[in-house]
Amino acid sequence: MKMDNHAHAEPRSGAPETPLESCVAWFREQQRVLAAFAELQAAGMLEAEELLSESLKRVAAAVVHGAVPPHPEKLTPYCLRVIRNAAIDAKKRHEIRRRTELAYAKEDETAARGVRPGDPLATAELRDDCQRAMQMLRQLPPVLAEVVLLRIWQDMNYRDIGEVLGIPVTTAQSRYSAAITRLQTLFHHHHES
């Protein structure tokens, strides 16, 4: 059986290189540096390999779609940023997972003592306050309530809230301010009645 020698060969001389072929050639030259950078950013080798793999997929897609020119002087810094950002995202996901697991563990512990999960000091008065706060929050328009939830209960800054909700930072700030003003009004009306 005769094999086609051109199936895995480099591009024919004289034939223009496609952007993806340029990207592959660039990766072959930069592979060690990129792998080392991913390893520095990651918690372990497996995570580093995943970071590098996902990052290269993003870089290739950016090259194919024309978002990044297939030139080494552009590809290398772009890929390093992609690896770093992917590592930051992975760390954030890990931290969220860790906090969630801790919260569930605390809830299990308080439930075992006969206390409602989520109550910081586990007193009847605080439980009532939390329930009233949630009732008041439900009275707000959803666009205001979600900002309060993210700001207070998720401890997000306005930039992160804006990213999550797809709104400008200033809109997140104004919605939070409007929500707090409405909550204060609701709170005063509740205590007057």
Residue frames as a rotation matrix with the C-alpha (Angstrom) as fourth column:
MET 1
0.584 0.812 0.000 0.00
0.812 -0.584 0.000 0.00
0.000 0.000 -1.000 0.00
LYS 2
-0.384 -0.737 0.556 1.47
0.745 -0.603 -0.286 3.30
0.546 0.305 0.781 -1.09
MET 3
0.154 0.392 -0.907 1.29
0.877 -0.478 -0.057 6.19
-0.456 -0.786 -0.417 1.40
ASP 4
0.638 0.123 0.760 0.76
0.517 -0.800 -0.304 9.77
0.571 0.587 -0.574 0.39
ASN 5
-0.264 -0.874 -0.408 3.88
0.940 -0.138 -0.313 11.65
0.217 -0.467 0.857 1.45
HIS 6
-0.691 0.001 0.723 2.07
0.094 -0.991 0.091 14.97
0.717 0.131 0.685 1.37
ALA 7
0.276 0.909 -0.313 -0.57
0.493 0.146 0.858 14.09
0.825 -0.391 -0.408 3.99
HIS 8
0.787 -0.012 -0.617 1.52
0.596 -0.242 0.765 15.28
-0.159 -0.970 -0.184 6.95
ALA 9
-0.170 -0.921 0.350 4.10
0.968 -0.223 -0.116 17.35
0.185 0.319 0.930 5.16
GLU 10
-0.407 -0.071 -0.911 4.84
0.366 -0.926 -0.091 21.02
-0.837 -0.370 0.403 5.63
PRO 11
0.659 0.676 -0.331 3.17
-0.017 -0.426 -0.905 23.38
-0.752 0.602 -0.269 3.18
ARG 12
0.461 -0.462 0.758 4.51
0.880 0.346 -0.325 23.12
-0.112 0.817 0.566 -0.33
SER 13
-0.451 -0.681 -0.577 7.18
0.523 -0.725 0.447 25.64
-0.723 -0.100 0.684 -1.12
GLY 14
-0.970 0.103 0.220 5.72
0.118 -0.593 0.797 28.57
0.213 0.799 0.563 -2.94
ALA 15
-0.079 0.994 -0.078 2.22
0.567 0.109 0.816 27.89
0.820 0.020 -0.572 -1.58
PRO 16
-0.304 -0.008 0.953 1.02
-0.543 -0.820 -0.180 30.54
0.783 -0.572 0.245 0.87
GLU 17
-0.871 -0.047 -0.490 0.75
0.357 0.624 -0.695 29.34
0.338 -0.780 -0.526 4.46
THR 18
0.169 0.972 0.161 -2.74
0.362 -0.213 0.908 29.47
0.917 -0.095 -0.388 5.97
PRO 19
0.085 -0.101 0.991 -3.21
-0.733 -0.680 -0.007 31.36
0.675 -0.726 -0.132 9.25
LEU 20
0.876 0.288 0.386 -3.78
-0.478 0.623 0.619 28.09
-0.062 -0.727 0.684 11.06
GLU 21
0.704 -0.700 -0.122 -0.60
0.570 0.659 -0.491 26.58
0.424 0.276 0.863 9.60
SER 22
-0.051 -0.703 0.709 1.28
-0.105 -0.702 -0.704 29.67
0.993 -0.110 -0.038 10.77
CYS 23
0.424 0.315 0.849 -0.23
-0.846 -0.198 0.496 29.18
0.325 -0.928 0.182 14.22
VAL 24
0.998 -0.066 -0.024 0.88
0.070 0.962 0.264 25.53
0.005 -0.265 0.964 14.33
ALA 25
0.322 -0.939 0.120 4.41
0.553 0.084 -0.829 26.44
0.768 0.334 0.546 13.26
TRP 26
-0.016 -0.261 0.965 4.51
-0.533 -0.815 -0.229 29.18
0.846 -0.518 -0.126 15.89
PHE 27
0.772 0.373 0.514 3.35
-0.629 0.340 0.699 26.75
0.086 -0.863 0.497 18.59
ARG 28
0.825 -0.512 -0.240 6.04
0.463 0.855 -0.231 24.24
0.323 0.080 0.943 17.70
GLU 29
-0.071 -0.896 0.439 8.64
0.306 -0.439 -0.845 26.95
0.949 0.074 0.305 18.22
GLN 30
-0.326 0.016 0.945 7.10
-0.647 -0.733 -0.210 28.30
0.689 -0.680 0.249 21.44
GLN 31
0.389 0.633 -0.669 5.84
-0.032 0.735 0.677 25.06
0.921 -0.242 0.306 22.99
ARG 32
-0.175 -0.539 -0.824 8.39
0.802 0.407 -0.437 24.88
0.571 -0.737 0.361 25.82
VAL 33
-0.952 -0.183 0.248 7.99
0.046 -0.880 -0.474 28.50
0.304 -0.439 0.845 26.85
LEU 34
-0.219 0.956 0.193 4.19
-0.671 -0.291 0.681 28.29
0.708 0.020 0.706 26.77
ALA 35
0.367 0.313 -0.876 4.18
0.275 0.863 0.424 25.03
0.889 -0.396 0.231 28.74
ALA 36
-0.549 -0.644 -0.533 6.52
0.729 -0.057 -0.682 26.49
0.408 -0.763 0.501 31.36
PHE 37
-0.854 0.290 0.433 4.37
-0.360 -0.929 -0.087 29.61
0.377 -0.230 0.897 31.66
ALA 38
0.168 0.961 -0.221 1.22
-0.471 0.275 0.838 27.49
0.866 -0.036 0.499 32.05
GLU 39
0.100 -0.209 -0.973 2.95
0.635 0.766 -0.100 25.40
0.766 -0.607 0.209 34.70
LEU 40
-0.889 -0.456 -0.048 3.84
0.347 -0.602 -0.719 28.55
0.300 -0.656 0.693 36.67
GLN 41
-0.604 0.724 0.334 0.23
-0.660 -0.689 0.299 29.70
0.447 -0.040 0.894 36.51
ALA 42
0.248 0.779 -0.576 -1.32
-0.377 0.625 0.684 26.35
0.893 0.047 0.448 37.46
ALA 43
0.470 0.035 0.882 -1.69
-0.877 0.133 0.462 24.38
-0.102 -0.990 0.093 40.66
GLY 44
0.098 -0.440 0.893 -0.25
-0.170 0.876 0.451 21.24
-0.980 -0.196 0.011 39.09
MET 45
-0.844 -0.536 -0.032 0.82
-0.148 0.175 0.974 19.57
-0.516 0.826 -0.226 35.87
LEU 46
-0.473 0.740 0.479 -2.67
0.855 0.516 0.046 18.38
-0.213 0.431 -0.877 34.97
GLU 47
0.507 0.659 -0.555 -4.08
0.527 -0.747 -0.406 21.86
-0.682 -0.087 -0.726 35.39
ALA 48
-0.192 -0.671 -0.716 -1.17
-0.329 -0.644 0.691 23.29
-0.925 0.368 -0.097 33.40
GLU 49
-0.903 -0.119 0.414 -1.89
0.295 0.530 0.795 20.90
-0.314 0.840 -0.443 30.53
GLU 50
0.009 0.986 0.169 -5.57
0.967 0.035 -0.251 21.85
-0.253 0.165 -0.953 30.61
LEU 51
0.379 0.063 -0.923 -4.70
0.138 -0.990 -0.011 25.55
-0.915 -0.123 -0.384 30.68
LEU 52
-0.592 -0.715 -0.372 -2.38
-0.304 -0.229 0.925 25.22
-0.746 0.661 -0.082 27.73
SER 53
-0.750 0.353 0.559 -4.80
0.630 0.638 0.443 23.09
-0.201 0.684 -0.701 25.74
GLU 54
0.317 0.937 -0.144 -7.75
0.864 -0.348 -0.364 25.44
-0.392 -0.009 -0.920 26.29
SER 55
0.228 -0.309 -0.923 -5.58
-0.063 -0.951 0.303 28.48
-0.972 -0.011 -0.236 25.64
LEU 56
-0.816 -0.577 0.019 -4.30
-0.050 0.103 0.993 27.11
-0.575 0.810 -0.113 22.35
LYS 57
-0.332 0.793 0.510 -7.86
0.934 0.353 0.059 26.41
-0.133 0.496 -0.858 21.23
ARG 58
0.570 0.555 -0.606 -8.74
0.522 -0.814 -0.255 30.04
-0.635 -0.171 -0.753 21.99
VAL 59
-0.182 -0.730 -0.658 -5.65
-0.261 -0.610 0.749 31.33
-0.948 0.308 -0.079 20.19
ALA 60
-0.857 -0.119 0.501 -6.35
0.389 0.487 0.782 29.17
-0.337 0.865 -0.371 17.14
ALA 61
0.107 0.972 0.210 -9.96
0.974 -0.061 -0.218 30.37
-0.199 0.227 -0.953 17.05
ALA 62
0.487 0.017 -0.873 -8.80
0.148 -0.987 0.063 33.98
-0.861 -0.159 -0.483 17.32
VAL 63
-0.601 -0.763 -0.236 -6.35
-0.185 -0.154 0.971 33.45
-0.777 0.627 -0.049 14.45
VAL 64
-0.675 0.396 0.623 -8.93
0.718 0.548 0.430 31.71
-0.171 0.737 -0.654 12.25
HIS 65
0.394 0.919 -0.032 -11.48
0.902 -0.393 -0.180 34.49
-0.178 0.043 -0.983 12.89
GLY 66
0.094 -0.454 0.886 -8.91
0.642 -0.652 -0.403 37.19
0.760 0.607 0.231 12.24
ALA 67
0.956 0.294 0.014 -8.93
0.169 -0.586 0.792 38.63
0.242 -0.755 -0.610 15.77
VAL 68
0.493 -0.870 -0.027 -5.17
-0.249 -0.170 0.954 38.07
-0.834 -0.463 -0.300 16.08
PRO 69
0.606 -0.344 -0.717 -2.71
-0.767 -0.014 -0.642 38.15
0.211 0.939 -0.272 13.19
PRO 70
0.983 -0.183 -0.013 -0.75
0.182 0.962 0.202 34.90
-0.025 -0.201 0.979 12.81
HIS 71
0.337 -0.909 0.245 2.59
-0.174 -0.316 -0.933 36.58
0.925 0.272 -0.265 13.47
PRO 72
0.022 -0.387 -0.922 4.82
0.769 0.595 -0.232 35.37
0.638 -0.704 0.311 16.34
GLU 73
-0.898 -0.419 0.137 5.25
0.253 -0.744 -0.618 38.89
0.361 -0.520 0.774 17.73
LYS 74
-0.344 0.859 0.379 1.46
-0.800 -0.480 0.360 39.06
0.491 -0.180 0.853 18.16
LEU 75
0.351 0.540 -0.765 0.70
-0.176 0.841 0.512 35.42
0.920 -0.045 0.390 18.97
THR 76
-0.386 -0.601 -0.700 3.12
0.533 0.473 -0.701 35.00
0.753 -0.644 0.138 21.86
PRO 77
-0.976 0.035 0.214 1.93
-0.189 -0.623 -0.759 37.89
0.106 -0.782 0.615 24.07
TYR 78
-0.149 0.987 -0.057 -1.68
-0.870 -0.103 0.482 37.12
0.470 0.122 0.874 23.17
CYS 79
0.234 0.201 -0.951 -1.30
0.025 0.977 0.212 33.46
0.972 -0.073 0.223 24.15
LEU 80
-0.730 -0.554 -0.400 0.47
0.430 0.083 -0.899 34.33
0.531 -0.829 0.178 27.40
ARG 81
-0.761 0.539 0.361 -2.42
-0.642 -0.707 -0.296 36.66
0.096 -0.457 0.884 28.31
VAL 82
0.177 0.860 -0.479 -4.94
-0.684 0.457 0.568 33.93
0.708 0.227 0.669 27.44
ILE 83
-0.122 -0.302 -0.945 -3.07
0.395 0.859 -0.326 31.40
0.911 -0.413 0.014 29.62
ARG 84
-0.956 -0.293 -0.023 -2.86
0.150 -0.417 -0.896 33.86
0.253 -0.860 0.443 32.51
ASN 85
-0.484 0.848 0.217 -6.53
-0.855 -0.511 0.088 34.83
0.186 -0.143 0.972 32.27
ALA 86
0.251 0.552 -0.796 -7.57
-0.337 0.820 0.463 31.19
0.908 0.152 0.391 32.06
ALA 87
-0.482 -0.503 -0.717 -5.51
0.514 0.501 -0.696 30.47
0.709 -0.705 0.017 35.19
ILE 88
-0.946 0.189 0.263 -7.15
-0.316 -0.715 -0.623 33.37
0.070 -0.673 0.737 37.03
ASP 89
-0.058 0.984 -0.168 -10.58
-0.876 0.030 0.482 32.11
0.479 0.175 0.860 36.00
ALA 90
0.099 0.033 -0.994 -9.69
0.114 0.993 0.044 28.60
0.989 -0.117 0.095 37.18
LYS 91
-0.839 -0.450 -0.305 -8.51
0.364 -0.048 -0.930 29.96
0.404 -0.892 0.204 40.53
LYS 92
-0.683 0.665 0.303 -11.73
-0.724 -0.671 -0.159 31.94
0.097 -0.328 0.940 40.93
ARG 93
0.219 0.777 -0.589 -13.82
-0.598 0.584 0.549 28.86
0.771 0.232 0.593 40.13
HIS 94
-0.240 -0.398 -0.886 -11.78
0.424 0.778 -0.464 26.84
0.873 -0.487 -0.018 42.62
GLU 95
-0.985 -0.151 0.081 -12.23
0.009 -0.513 -0.858 29.49
0.171 -0.845 0.507 45.32
ILE 96
-0.292 0.951 0.096 -15.98
-0.910 -0.308 0.279 29.68
0.295 -0.006 0.956 44.70
ARG 97
0.248 0.326 -0.912 -16.18
-0.165 0.942 0.292 25.89
0.955 0.078 0.287 44.90
ARG 98
-0.602 -0.573 -0.557 -14.15
0.468 0.313 -0.827 25.92
0.648 -0.758 0.080 48.13
ARG 99
-0.898 0.303 0.319 -16.32
-0.435 -0.719 -0.542 28.63
0.065 -0.626 0.777 49.70
THR 100
0.035 0.960 -0.279 -19.47
-0.822 0.187 0.538 26.79
0.568 0.211 0.796 48.68
GLU 101
0.059 -0.087 -0.994 -18.20
0.227 0.971 -0.072 23.57
0.972 -0.222 0.078 50.21
LEU 102
-0.893 -0.408 -0.193 -17.31
0.295 -0.204 -0.933 25.42
0.341 -0.890 0.303 53.43
ALA 103
-0.607 0.740 0.291 -20.72
-0.776 -0.631 -0.015 27.05
0.172 -0.235 0.957 53.52
TYR 104
0.279 0.716 -0.640 -22.43
-0.489 0.679 0.547 23.68
0.826 0.160 0.540 53.11
ALA 105
-0.327 -0.467 -0.821 -20.24
0.476 0.670 -0.570 22.20
0.816 -0.577 0.003 55.82
LYS 106
-0.986 -0.005 0.167 -21.21
-0.129 -0.615 -0.778 25.05
0.107 -0.789 0.605 58.17
GLU 107
-0.202 0.979 -0.019 -24.87
-0.897 -0.177 0.406 24.60
0.394 0.098 0.914 57.26
ASP 108
0.162 0.204 -0.965 -24.61
0.001 0.978 0.207 20.89
0.987 -0.035 0.158 58.02
GLU 109
-0.723 -0.530 -0.444 -22.98
0.452 0.125 -0.883 21.67
0.523 -0.839 0.149 61.36
THR 110
-0.859 0.438 0.265 -25.63
-0.511 -0.717 -0.474 24.20
-0.018 -0.543 0.840 62.36
ALA 111
0.040 0.900 -0.433 -28.44
-0.748 0.315 0.585 21.93
0.663 0.300 0.686 61.16
ALA 112
-0.186 -0.179 -0.966 -27.05
0.329 0.915 -0.233 19.14
0.926 -0.361 -0.111 63.34
ARG 113
-0.939 -0.162 -0.302 -27.37
0.338 -0.292 -0.895 21.51
0.056 -0.943 0.329 66.31
GLY 114
-0.106 0.992 -0.070 -30.96
0.970 0.088 -0.225 22.29
-0.218 -0.092 -0.972 65.30
VAL 115
-0.155 -0.040 -0.987 -30.16
0.084 -0.996 0.028 25.74
-0.984 -0.078 0.158 63.92
ARG 116
0.852 0.497 0.163 -31.37
0.231 -0.078 -0.970 27.11
-0.469 0.864 -0.182 60.59
PRO 117
0.022 -0.900 0.435 -28.48
0.942 0.164 0.291 27.05
-0.334 0.403 0.852 58.06
GLY 118
-0.084 -0.191 0.978 -27.08
0.730 -0.680 -0.070 30.41
0.678 0.708 0.196 57.08
ASP 119
0.888 0.392 0.239 -27.83
0.123 -0.705 0.699 32.25
0.442 -0.591 -0.674 60.31
PRO 120
0.068 -0.971 0.229 -24.56
-0.195 -0.238 -0.951 33.87
0.979 0.020 -0.205 61.44
LEU 121
-0.706 -0.346 0.618 -25.28
-0.632 -0.087 -0.770 33.85
0.320 -0.934 -0.157 65.16
ALA 122
-0.621 0.478 -0.621 -28.18
0.242 0.870 0.429 31.39
0.745 0.117 -0.657 65.02
THR 123
-0.877 0.432 -0.213 -30.61
0.117 -0.237 -0.964 33.36
-0.467 -0.870 0.157 67.13
ALA 124
-0.116 0.928 0.353 -34.35
0.920 0.234 -0.314 33.56
-0.374 0.288 -0.881 66.57
GLU 125
0.458 0.266 -0.848 -34.11
0.130 -0.964 -0.232 37.33
-0.879 -0.004 -0.476 66.25
LEU 126
-0.471 -0.710 -0.524 -31.51
-0.491 -0.282 0.824 37.10
-0.733 0.645 -0.215 63.48
ARG 127
-0.763 0.278 0.584 -33.55
0.561 0.734 0.384 34.46
-0.322 0.620 -0.716 61.67
ASP 128
0.307 0.942 -0.137 -36.53
0.773 -0.331 -0.542 36.80
-0.556 0.061 -0.829 61.72
ASP 129
0.238 -0.307 -0.921 -34.39
-0.289 -0.928 0.234 39.69
-0.927 0.210 -0.310 60.48
CYS 130
-0.816 -0.576 0.045 -33.05
-0.165 0.307 0.937 37.56
-0.553 0.758 -0.346 57.61
GLN 131
-0.422 0.742 0.521 -36.54
0.858 0.513 -0.036 36.50
-0.294 0.432 -0.853 56.63
ARG 132
0.541 0.607 -0.582 -37.75
0.417 -0.795 -0.441 40.11
-0.730 -0.004 -0.683 56.71
ALA 133
-0.188 -0.698 -0.691 -34.75
-0.428 -0.575 0.697 41.22
-0.884 0.427 -0.190 54.63
MET 134
-0.904 -0.120 0.411 -35.51
0.263 0.603 0.753 38.57
-0.339 0.788 -0.514 52.01
GLN 135
0.046 0.988 0.147 -39.18
0.909 0.020 -0.416 39.57
-0.414 0.153 -0.897 51.97
MET 136
0.478 0.068 -0.876 -38.18
-0.028 -0.995 -0.093 43.19
-0.878 0.069 -0.474 51.40
LEU 137
-0.584 -0.778 -0.230 -35.67
-0.325 -0.035 0.945 42.18
-0.744 0.627 -0.233 48.74
ARG 138
-0.630 0.427 0.648 -38.41
0.706 0.662 0.250 40.29
-0.323 0.616 -0.719 46.91
GLN 139
0.441 0.832 -0.336 -40.41
0.618 -0.553 -0.558 43.53
-0.650 0.039 -0.759 46.77
LEU 140
-0.092 -0.568 -0.818 -37.70
-0.367 -0.744 0.558 45.21
-0.926 0.352 -0.140 44.69
PRO 141
0.788 0.219 -0.576 -37.62
-0.612 0.166 -0.773 45.00
-0.074 0.961 0.265 40.91
PRO 142
0.880 -0.427 0.206 -35.42
0.408 0.904 0.127 42.04
-0.241 -0.028 0.970 39.92
VAL 143
0.458 -0.752 0.474 -32.80
0.444 -0.269 -0.855 44.30
0.770 0.602 0.211 38.31
LEU 144
0.241 -0.356 0.903 -32.26
-0.712 -0.697 -0.084 45.98
0.659 -0.623 -0.421 41.69
ALA 145
0.820 0.149 0.552 -32.55
-0.526 0.577 0.625 42.87
-0.226 -0.803 0.552 43.84
GLU 146
0.861 -0.509 0.001 -29.91
0.465 0.786 -0.407 40.98
0.207 0.350 0.914 41.84
VAL 147
0.190 -0.813 0.551 -27.36
-0.053 -0.569 -0.821 43.76
0.980 0.127 -0.151 42.33
VAL 148
0.334 -0.011 0.943 -27.94
-0.910 -0.265 0.319 43.70
0.246 -0.964 -0.099 46.11
LEU 149
0.966 0.058 0.250 -27.58
-0.129 0.951 0.279 39.92
-0.222 -0.302 0.927 46.19
LEU 150
0.621 -0.778 0.094 -24.32
0.550 0.347 -0.759 40.02
0.558 0.523 0.644 44.26
ARG 151
0.099 -0.601 0.793 -22.91
-0.291 -0.779 -0.555 42.97
0.952 -0.176 -0.252 46.20
ILE 152
0.181 0.041 0.983 -23.82
-0.969 -0.166 0.185 41.89
0.171 -0.985 0.010 49.72
TRP 153
0.746 0.221 0.628 -24.16
-0.454 0.859 0.237 38.12
-0.487 -0.462 0.741 49.69
GLN 154
0.835 -0.493 0.243 -21.56
0.539 0.646 -0.541 37.35
0.110 0.583 0.805 47.04
ASP 155
0.479 -0.656 -0.583 -19.24
0.252 -0.534 0.807 40.19
-0.841 -0.534 -0.090 48.14
MET 156
0.119 -0.387 0.914 -18.68
0.992 0.074 -0.098 41.24
-0.030 0.919 0.393 44.51
ASN 157
-0.551 -0.291 -0.782 -17.33
0.249 -0.952 0.178 44.60
-0.796 -0.097 0.597 43.51
TYR 158
0.312 0.782 -0.540 -19.19
-0.288 -0.463 -0.838 46.75
-0.905 0.418 0.081 40.98
ARG 159
-0.286 -0.492 -0.822 -16.88
-0.940 -0.022 0.340 45.80
-0.186 0.871 -0.456 38.12
ASP 160
-0.988 -0.093 0.122 -17.58
-0.082 0.993 0.087 42.09
-0.130 0.076 -0.989 38.67
ILE 161
-0.231 0.972 0.043 -21.30
0.264 0.105 -0.959 42.75
-0.937 -0.210 -0.280 39.04
GLY 162
0.192 0.252 -0.948 -21.22
-0.722 -0.618 -0.310 44.63
-0.664 0.745 0.063 35.75
GLU 163
-0.680 -0.519 -0.517 -19.49
-0.732 0.514 0.447 41.72
0.034 0.682 -0.730 34.04
VAL 164
-0.871 0.375 0.318 -21.92
0.234 0.885 -0.403 39.16
-0.432 -0.277 -0.858 35.45
LEU 165
0.030 0.991 -0.133 -25.00
0.399 -0.134 -0.907 41.16
-0.916 -0.026 -0.400 34.50
GLY 166
-0.272 -0.209 0.939 -23.62
0.962 -0.039 0.270 42.60
-0.020 0.977 0.211 31.28
ILE 167
0.823 0.534 0.197 -24.05
0.521 -0.846 0.115 46.21
0.228 0.008 -0.974 32.42
PRO 168
0.086 -0.810 0.580 -21.64
0.061 -0.577 -0.815 49.12
0.994 0.106 0.000 32.86
VAL 169
-0.583 -0.417 -0.697 -20.02
0.706 0.165 -0.689 49.63
0.402 -0.894 0.198 36.27
THR 170
-0.957 0.221 0.189 -21.88
-0.272 -0.909 -0.316 52.92
0.102 -0.354 0.930 36.73
THR 171
-0.083 0.968 -0.239 -25.20
-0.595 0.144 0.791 51.16
0.800 0.207 0.563 36.12
ALA 172
-0.013 0.007 -1.000 -24.34
0.561 0.828 -0.002 48.56
0.828 -0.561 -0.015 38.76
GLN 173
-0.875 -0.379 -0.302 -23.51
0.463 -0.469 -0.752 51.37
0.144 -0.797 0.586 41.19
SER 174
-0.745 0.634 0.206 -26.69
-0.617 -0.773 0.148 53.31
0.253 -0.017 0.967 40.50
ARG 175
0.093 0.790 -0.605 -28.87
-0.249 0.607 0.754 50.20
0.964 0.081 0.254 40.75
TYR 176
-0.318 -0.277 -0.907 -27.27
0.748 0.514 -0.420 49.30
0.583 -0.812 0.044 44.07
SER 177
-0.997 -0.072 -0.017 -27.82
0.069 -0.829 -0.556 52.83
0.026 -0.555 0.831 45.37
ALA 178
-0.405 0.914 -0.009 -31.45
-0.728 -0.316 0.608 52.82
0.553 0.253 0.794 44.21
ALA 179
0.071 0.408 -0.910 -31.99
0.179 0.892 0.414 49.39
0.981 -0.192 -0.010 45.79
ILE 180
-0.651 -0.379 -0.658 -30.56
0.698 0.043 -0.715 50.48
0.299 -0.924 0.237 49.15
THR 181
-0.915 0.364 0.174 -32.73
-0.391 -0.907 -0.157 53.61
0.101 -0.212 0.972 49.12
ARG 182
-0.056 0.943 -0.327 -35.84
-0.610 0.227 0.759 51.52
0.790 0.242 0.563 48.42
LEU 183
-0.080 -0.022 -0.997 -34.88
0.514 0.856 -0.060 48.97
0.854 -0.517 -0.057 51.06
GLN 184
-0.941 -0.273 -0.199 -34.43
0.314 -0.490 -0.813 51.73
0.124 -0.828 0.546 53.64
THR 185
-0.583 0.802 0.130 -37.89
-0.754 -0.594 0.280 53.03
0.302 0.065 0.951 52.79
LEU 186
0.147 0.633 -0.760 -39.37
-0.225 0.770 0.598 49.54
0.963 0.083 0.255 53.07
PHE 187
-0.454 -0.420 -0.786 -37.57
0.633 0.469 -0.616 48.98
0.627 -0.777 0.053 56.35
HIS 188
-0.991 0.087 0.101 -38.88
-0.131 -0.783 -0.608 52.25
0.026 -0.616 0.787 57.85
HIS 189
-0.217 0.968 -0.123 -42.44
-0.811 -0.109 0.575 51.49
0.543 0.225 0.809 56.70
HIS 190
0.029 0.183 -0.983 -42.17
0.170 0.968 0.185 48.02
0.985 -0.173 -0.003 58.23
HIS 191
-0.692 -0.391 -0.607 -41.03
0.639 0.061 -0.767 49.37
0.337 -0.918 0.208 61.61
GLU 192
-0.876 0.429 0.219 -43.69
-0.468 -0.866 -0.176 52.09
0.114 -0.257 0.960 61.65
SER 193
-0.041 0.935 -0.351 -46.50
-0.661 0.238 0.711 49.60
0.749 0.262 0.609 61.17
